[in-house]
Amino acid sequence: MSQCTDWLNLLPRHGREPLGGARLAPGEKLIARFALRPEWA
């Protein structure tokens, strides 16, 4: 999951930036990339 849970209902209160999420039209694609960097203390 790349967005905050329940982001559609929280969007009016908090805006898109802190919540993530995307709305796609039929046939549109969303490509995302991420990296995991483990850090040990």
C-alpha positions in Angstrom: 0.0 0.0 0.0 1.4 3.4 -1.0 -1.0 5.6 0.8 -2.5 6.3 4.2 -5.4 4.0 5.1 -8.7 5.7 4.4 -6.9 8.4 2.4 -10.0 9.3 0.3 -12.0 10.3 3.4 -9.1 12.1 5.0 -8.1 14.1 1.8 -10.4 17.1 2.4 -9.0 17.6 5.9 -5.3 17.0 5.3 -4.6 17.4 1.6 -2.8 15.0 -0.7 0.8 15.5 0.2 0.9 13.9 3.7 -1.5 11.1 2.7 -0.3 9.9 -0.7 -2.7 8.0 -2.9 -3.7 8.5 -6.5 -6.9 8.3 -8.5 -6.6 6.6 -11.9 -8.9 6.8 -14.9 -9.9 3.5 -16.6 -6.8 2.3 -18.5 -4.3 4.5 -16.7 -1.3 3.0 -15.0 0.7 4.1 -12.0 4.3 3.1 -11.7 6.2 3.5 -8.4 9.7 2.8 -7.2 11.0 2.5 -3.7 14.1 1.3 -1.9 14.5 -0.3 1.5 17.6 0.6 3.4 18.0 -1.3 6.7 19.7 0.7 9.5 21.0 -0.9 12.6 21.6 1.2 15.7 
